[in-house]
Amino acid sequence: MSAKAISEQTGKELLYKYICTTSAIQNRFKYARVTPDTDWARLLQDHPWLLSQSLVVKPDQLIKRRGKLGLVGVNLTLDGVKSWLKPRLGHEATGIVRAIRDYQGPLKEHEVTIFVRRGGPNYQEGLRVMGEVGKTTGIPIHVFGTETHMTAIVGMALGHRPIPNQPPTAAHTANFLLNASGSTSTPAPSRTASFSESRADEVAPAKKAKPAMPQGKSATLFSRHTKAIVWGMQTRAVQGMLDFDYVCSRDEPSVAAMVYPFTGDHKQKFYWGHKEILIPVFKNMADAMKKHPEVDVLINFASLRSAYDSTMETMNYAQIRTIAIIAEGIPEALTRKLIKKADQKGVTIIGPATVGGIKPGCFKIGNTGGMLDNILASKLYRPGSVAYVSRSGGMSNELNNIISRTTDGVYEGVAIGGDRYPGSTFMDHVLRYQDTPGVKMIVVLGEIGGTEEYKICRGIKEGRLTKPVVCWCIGTCATMFSSEVQFGHAGACANQASETAVAKNQALKEAGVFVPRSFDELGEIIQSVYEDLVAKGVIVPAQEVPPPTVPMDYSWARELGLIRKPASFMTSICDERGQELIYAGMPITEVFKEEMGIGGVLGLLWFQRRLPKYSCQFIEMCLMVTADHGPAVSGAHNTIICARAGKDLVSSLTSGLLTIGDRFGGALDAAAKMFSKAFDSGIIPMEFVNKMKKEGKLIMGIGHRVKSINNPDMRVQILKDYVKQHFPATPLLDYALEVEKITTSKKPNLILNVDGFIGVAFVDMLRNCGSFTREEADEYIDIGALNGIFVLGRSMGFIGHYLDQKRLKQGLYRHPWDDISYVLPEHMSM
């Protein structure tokens, strides 16, 4: 079942109008709607309670789409409401570009300069647009991409940093992804030698490190052969992992299988480069583990409600050595149980509340590293010499960018998550990096709250950590607040002085860690340490090779405007993509507000017009009079037989509808076409009747088996009275009635029947209601719109017969022998 958003006022109107209750709360909530054209005196007449009650004023935004605008006034008088509305009513908040253009006068008057730093998908286009706005408005707007440190624009704005005259222009997203060579083969490795590989002539560290990782847990979490199971139907994340694998020149995809308990076992289609591959999806973890014994990593996308149970289940399988838990909000007591069991089983947990981690050239967890263009820009397709650990997943992306621009790149990066009790700690990963030969320096991005960073200090003092460590704890601004500050992560709150970012940064610096003066200088410190290691020969940069390519997804290429493709379908009557359903340009909320009814909706969907009210009423009357004509007619008979044979509603309805044609029900179209042709050709009714008789053709819409001029069809009489009273003109109906006079003079039952009446009256409506040109009206007749009226109306009756037979519990129908005339060939009768 699909839910569409509607406005709050419409929702209340529907509730008050259609839901009846004796509850005391009924209609307790009163409301009034105002627009820029509202007559306040008339509004008070309609809603006198506005003067006596405290009021709340807010935009009539769509339910489920309120956004974060904060546009609400509370506990106001009517005068207060007017004051609140004055600067807001009729004004849209549609984005920063619109705001700059609308307020360019005040911005120039106050000599405002705007600085923009942006990354993320297609950030180049956003920067281009902002730059163009600056040129067209004359407002100084400086735009920077990922080549600029994310907080550098603050120093520029304050005058502490020089503003580059022409910042380097980053390549367009598409340039990273389109394969210029045209080759469809798996790309070759992008380096002549990997930075992470141990070399025979490698310079040994100056100090000898003390023994290694806690027993049971491996120092190496991921390799080029790591295989993972993904819990959850996260197809986009899996495709991102496969694209990463492909661009890293892995031999096989890193995702072996998926587990999704809410469907049966099946296979899911993904891309491996240019080819399509199938990855199995299992209903339960046991089957996945049994079929894929090579898997040693679980990436758990389960919600906070099921992440605990699924993780505990997974740790029962000895093959699993690493688990990444993406969900945030897992109760801390449950997290501590997970950590305890993981320690017992020798399993490394990354998370909860994490984006995951990445090992360039080898493996990445889920959405780590962002989209493929960011992975390529940050050189994550091949290993470097710098390993990092962070709490924040978002900031880990920035570390990827900083490290790729200041060093030879990332060796491995992990975001441990922002919860108070992460499954693995800073020190766990720092010790792994210490024991990994390919890692030459370590970067830690801590934050306010907790004391984990002090363990790094102790590790250095005790000689356990000998590799250079660069560290910065975010949250130094907390000291500027007089009260306790809770930052974004659950664990980002200092409960004592030693947990503040300032205290931890000072302790790290005193322990010998390289600590910048601010986050703004983090990249400079990292570059300085890296260059010193290169100078000492600890790091030997390898030759860089242009990055490999991977095909761009069609949807992303289209969004970037790189390709175009003719649509497979075209539609002009309905659009469900926006905030609310739209019928032929009219939002569904307006359809209900205008009380358009079935006839109005049919006008929108069939004719793309908002028909006059009398036309809508006529359409509804036609549906009513054609709804049913008893069980004996062929369509109802077929429906009944199918229902009694045990068929479902749709099958029974279809059986009845298939009988509609020229002999049953199809006379609406035929009558409309026949009478229109005769009338438009200018022949008089008598000539028309004689012509049809001479050609041996029946006049469609004339004649009835039961009704006659002496026993009129009341359906026709009701419609005739309505049409004569409300239609502006009825020339074709008048013509048909003249024909009826001639035919009934010959035989009383040759009357204008209900099909014929609806056919000719519908033509008069289309031609004379003012909503169509003559050509448009004739086109709707030609394409069979009128038969649609009979099909729609009679479907109601057929469904009624189906339900009636089911309710009566009628058995299988067999036609009686005495009602069948058996006529065999003569030679057989002997």
Secondary structure as GFF3:
##gff-version 3
##sequence-region A 1 830
A	DSSP	alpha_helix	8	18	.	.	.	ID=ss1
A	DSSP	alpha_helix	40	46	.	.	.	ID=ss2
A	DSSP	three_ten_helix	48	51	.	.	.	ID=ss3
A	DSSP	beta_strand	55	57	.	.	.	ID=ss4
A	DSSP	beta_strand	73	76	.	.	.	ID=ss5
A	DSSP	alpha_helix	78	85	.	.	.	ID=ss6
A	DSSP	alpha_helix	96	102	.	.	.	ID=ss7
A	DSSP	alpha_helix	104	109	.	.	.	ID=ss8
A	DSSP	beta_strand	114	117	.	.	.	ID=ss9
A	DSSP	alpha_helix	123	137	.	.	.	ID=ss10
A	DSSP	beta_strand	141	144	.	.	.	ID=ss11
A	DSSP	alpha_helix	152	158	.	.	.	ID=ss12
A	DSSP	alpha_helix	173	177	.	.	.	ID=ss13
A	DSSP	beta_strand	228	231	.	.	.	ID=ss14
A	DSSP	alpha_helix	235	247	.	.	.	ID=ss15
A	DSSP	beta_strand	255	259	.	.	.	ID=ss16
A	DSSP	beta_strand	266	272	.	.	.	ID=ss17
A	DSSP	beta_strand	275	282	.	.	.	ID=ss18
A	DSSP	alpha_helix	285	291	.	.	.	ID=ss19
A	DSSP	beta_strand	297	300	.	.	.	ID=ss20
A	DSSP	alpha_helix	307	314	.	.	.	ID=ss21
A	DSSP	beta_strand	322	325	.	.	.	ID=ss22
A	DSSP	alpha_helix	332	345	.	.	.	ID=ss23
A	DSSP	beta_strand	348	350	.	.	.	ID=ss24
A	DSSP	beta_strand	357	359	.	.	.	ID=ss25
A	DSSP	beta_strand	363	364	.	.	.	ID=ss26
A	DSSP	alpha_helix	372	377	.	.	.	ID=ss27
A	DSSP	beta_strand	386	390	.	.	.	ID=ss28
A	DSSP	alpha_helix	393	406	.	.	.	ID=ss29
A	DSSP	beta_strand	410	415	.	.	.	ID=ss30
A	DSSP	alpha_helix	426	434	.	.	.	ID=ss31
A	DSSP	beta_strand	441	447	.	.	.	ID=ss32
A	DSSP	alpha_helix	452	461	.	.	.	ID=ss33
A	DSSP	beta_strand	469	474	.	.	.	ID=ss34
A	DSSP	three_ten_helix	476	480	.	.	.	ID=ss35
A	DSSP	three_ten_helix	497	499	.	.	.	ID=ss36
A	DSSP	alpha_helix	501	511	.	.	.	ID=ss37
A	DSSP	three_ten_helix	519	521	.	.	.	ID=ss38
A	DSSP	alpha_helix	522	536	.	.	.	ID=ss39
A	DSSP	alpha_helix	554	559	.	.	.	ID=ss40
A	DSSP	beta_strand	574	575	.	.	.	ID=ss41
A	DSSP	beta_strand	582	583	.	.	.	ID=ss42
A	DSSP	beta_strand	586	587	.	.	.	ID=ss43
A	DSSP	alpha_helix	588	593	.	.	.	ID=ss44
A	DSSP	alpha_helix	597	607	.	.	.	ID=ss45
A	DSSP	alpha_helix	613	625	.	.	.	ID=ss46
A	DSSP	alpha_helix	634	644	.	.	.	ID=ss47
A	DSSP	alpha_helix	649	657	.	.	.	ID=ss48
A	DSSP	alpha_helix	667	681	.	.	.	ID=ss49
A	DSSP	alpha_helix	685	695	.	.	.	ID=ss50
A	DSSP	alpha_helix	714	726	.	.	.	ID=ss51
A	DSSP	alpha_helix	731	746	.	.	.	ID=ss52
A	DSSP	alpha_helix	754	768	.	.	.	ID=ss53
A	DSSP	alpha_helix	774	782	.	.	.	ID=ss54
A	DSSP	alpha_helix	785	807	.	.	.	ID=ss55
A	DSSP	three_ten_helix	817	819	.	.	.	ID=ss56
A	DSSP	alpha_helix	826	829	.	.	.	ID=ss57
###
